[in-house]
Amino acid sequence: MLIHRYIIIFVLTINISWGQTTFQGMNPNIGVIGDFSYQIHSNDVDLDRGFQFSEVEISFRMVLDPYARADFFIAVVPPEEAVELEEGFITLLSLPYSFQARVGHFRPSFGKFNLTHPPETPLATLPLFLGNFFGEEGLAATGVSLSALIPNPWDLYIEWNIDILNGEELASFKDNAPEDFLYLLHLKNFFDVSENHSIEFGLSTMMTKSDASGHETRLYGADFIYRWKPLIFGRYRSFTLQSETIISRKEVENQNINSFGWFLFLQYQFSKRWFAGSLYDYSGLPTSGDDVERRISAILSFWPSEFQTIKLQLQKSERNFSTPRSFISVYFQWTFIIGAHGAHKF
Amino acid sequence: MDLYHRSSWCAQILEETNVHKTNQNMEKGMNFFWHHLFVVFVFATLLSGKSTIEVVTTLPDLREIAKEIGGEKVSVFSIAKGYQDPHYVDAKPSYIIKLRKADLFIQVGLDLEVGWVQTLLEGARNKKILWGGDGYVNASKGVTLLQVPNIDPTKLRAEGDIHIYGNPHYWLDPENAKIIAENIYIGLVRIAPDDEGYFQENKRQFISRLDQEISKWTLMMEPYGGRKIIAFHNSWPYFENRFGIQIAGFVEPKVGISPSPKHIKSTIDSMKRENIRIIIISPYYSKKIPERIAKEVGGVVVELAPSVEGMIGISNYFDLFDYNLRQLIDAFKKFDDEKSAGSGD
């Protein structure tokens, strides 16, 4: 870990010293996000409590050459001071036939919510199924991704992508061998219903061998977002309805484990800087057909400027696989960003 | 064959005939379907065979200037609407479809579109219009920039959401439209060199009309030179410079930052002290606070169009200045008339 820290300090020092000389124009865009939170829970649950500095996320982003761009997101996670590569990938922008490829460690397109880094989501906690089926930070894996738009006479946005990934670090696939790749296929569709309303939906599927005996695990996902944002007063009012679901079918000796998760998230922006939201969240576990947990949350967010967000989230949780069966949590989260704040994904 | 068997035999024949007919109908139906689907695809393919240069711009002002230079050789589309805040445009995938087919992409630059252009351009998978491609035009090249911040970059955001390269609203000075036109002309010639003469003639005509209009607008504004007004957001320094008005303050205390009660009070005090009665605002900002301030000082909130299409009736670049100057002059005249009526009493 110490070596990791020295590497980061070295990279930042090089950058700063270059920044002060003629190399300033050659520096990548650097952004740093701080994610501070306070959380309390009503019962003795196995969750963090008190003040947390959940992570510091450092991003370096730059166009590499006429053919590609590169993006790195490195997280420093206290109190262990672990340094994690959240993402590090090259995107090939000028492949023939309008293909685009991504190579490295990245957040694959299984659903929509997973594509956003946890400190930048509208929630203080990730939806349950991302944690249960993939990992604490959602789905991130190493591999390659190829995508393209499907031409159609109606000029609709239809994009497919196929990813081949290592999956042994993910909760759903942790028993598989490194040479057993994970195959992901995603289809994204977008429609402008009118100038102010839009609908996006996607379908995902992922499969791999679960273990050395050749058993398979298959995941199926669907995601849906409806957005209302009036063009003229879009900075003052908006509404989002987002839902995602996952179905898992895991083959083990003489049986299949079927499990399921989904969430429904609603968010209304009622003034320039204030948002109110609610989340219903349900998830099983990939390794058990019976264990389930669910939560209901209310979220209030305040944006003093576009560089900081303060969230208050009240949450009631229930689960059938450990005690206490039911508890209430309060999360207070403050995220802030310095440096480059690049283009937003839609 | 008894009656029962005969009827059952007949029924079978009838049934088979019906099934046969149904199958035939289904077959005909399917043939009809595939035939028409084929025709639709052929037409769609033929229609997608382009005869014009597809130009996509970030703002409608650039779209209108591109239309002036490109004439009938171009078909144009603007991503942002004129009544939309250009800093905060959602990078909708439907825009990616427009950019995928574009031959020329024109942007304002200077980080105005920093929150959305990169996502769209990279998503479009169109090498021609990526940065450095023949079909990429940054319209700001050669513009003399105003309000380039001369402060330590690490303190920049203490001034609000200001732009590091300078104020990007340069299209609001019609003299800058000549530079924009030149940049677009160079871009068009790069991708369609055979039409250079046509574009050059269009550019000459556009600049010639622009010169006439600028003389007219300057003359219209001459009586109001040096008049002080307040603006909601710092979008107007190029407009202010060109037409000789003076923007004495802003309703926003810092760029993009909502006004505090203290700042509202100090704005009211300074407007009263300096006898400023006009607050200008773009249509996408809430008028609640400016109207409160205007009421306190006996003034008026004047909605100006920041872009073509910003208000009803503004359909080209010339309309933009005709409309904005008419609104301002009407407001100045109203207060002048009130003043002279007051002094007459």
Interface residues (C-beta under 8 A of the other chain):
Chain A: V63 P66 R69 T91 L93 S94 S98 F99 Q100 A148 L149 P153 D155 L156 Y157 E159 K188 F190 F191 D192 E195 S198 E200 K229 L231 I232 F233 G234 R235 Y236 K272 R273 S305 E306 F307 H341 G342 A343 H344 K345 F346
Chain B: V40 F41 F43 A44 T45 S48 K81 Y83 Q84 D85 Y88 D90 A91 K92 P93 S94 I96 I97 R100 V114 G115 W116 V117 Q118 T119 E122 R125 N126 K127 L130 W131 G132 R157 G160 D161 G256 I257 S258 P283 Y284 S286
